[in-house]
Amino acid sequence: MAISRKDWVLILPALALLGLGAWMEVIAPRFMGSAWSVFVAARFLRWVAVLLLAVYAFKRRSLTPWIFVAMVAGAEIGFDAPNFAVHLRVFSDIFLRLIKTIVAPLILATLIVGIAGHGDLKGIGRIGIKSLIYFEVVTTLALGIGLLAINVSRAGVGLAMPPAAVAEAGITVPPPTHWDDFLLHMFPENIAKSVADAQILQVAVFAIFFGVALATLSEAKRAPLLRLCESLSETMFRFTNIVMYFAPVGVGAAMAYTVGHMGLGVLINLCKLLLTLYGALALFAVLVLLPVALLFKVPLARFLRAVAEPATIAFATANSEAALPRAMEQMEAFGVPRRIVAFVIPAGYSFNLDGSTLYLAVASIFVVQAAGLHFSIGKQLLMMATLVVTSKGIGGVSRAALVVLLATAATFGLPTEPIFVILGVDALMDMARTMVNVVGNCLASVVIAQSEGELGKEKPSAVVLEGAEA
């Protein structure tokens, strides 16, 4: 949803008042003296700005603006009343607990449906094999670019929690794990225990084997379980949507606690993180998506026109599924046969989330840096290998990558506080990574069709062409 002129009438004065209030509190005393009235006026102006942003969010009736407002208000509370702000952490902890309840069932259901939902694996044939190989290669490159970008920018360095915070959170760094221990730990001995202990990697491995086994059954025997998993998946997406209504409170409380506990310096790290992600996504588009398109002789100008609308929907809603129907329609109108579109794009929502995968690489190493820890290249690569598995199936709902990020942090003994810091700008990051997810899946369908020699060979239906031209 685009920002209208009426919205800017509220946003621009709010930003101006925030800037003026910050200038009066930080810079003006150097010239005007530390008069008490100057500080009161500065804080009054900033709270008027927060009120204007709240009016804007109320008019939009969308969750994303409220998260922005909560972030600003939380930072202001943390700065103005740090002793009070640190007691708000309970609300961010409540939000964390609600999110953690989603982890295992969401990953379990989405992976099973993603693997078994297309029927017999042997029947998928050449298109399925090509798609899966393409998905894994591209998402691995996305992980590599994200890992490189965050190690270059070092956006999380300097955000280390005080020792008291670590002790309060009860965080312990696990001893070094050898590759054979890690490999053994990937495989569950009891799926109920794995779910209860939040061992998401074990849950994912179980889901992969279960999905493959389910796909080999006859349609009559597969259908009831598949419907159950689809229902569970949809229920967990809806559960996530309900929990996300509490996100502004959790984000605001987390930001208030963070600023009150660590000071405003945390905002510098957030800006670095945001710039790192956007730069890495742009680099991924130029170094991976563009060469792939050129290699498979995709008509770029026509493809960009076709993908513009679903990409815009994805960016505005920060939800890949919102753009799914339009993306499929546009790709069929572009010349991709319906049977390829129907397989590649939905499968890509589980296996080809380029933007979300890159984000997870950036965010996970940001958490490591913010925790003041040093992971060797080997351990970072081990974390990326974990993300290759656990990042599958997170495209169904806004900010679902948070679930995987929390699970990864738990797996590697990382603190959760830096993740709450990321929540402050997660809405901005979510829009960009979701757009890249959609563009990447649209390109995947074109590449597979081109590799099969079928691009433009099947005439789209009149209804599809009418919708694409509307």
Beta strands, then each sheet from edge to edge (+ up, - down):
end
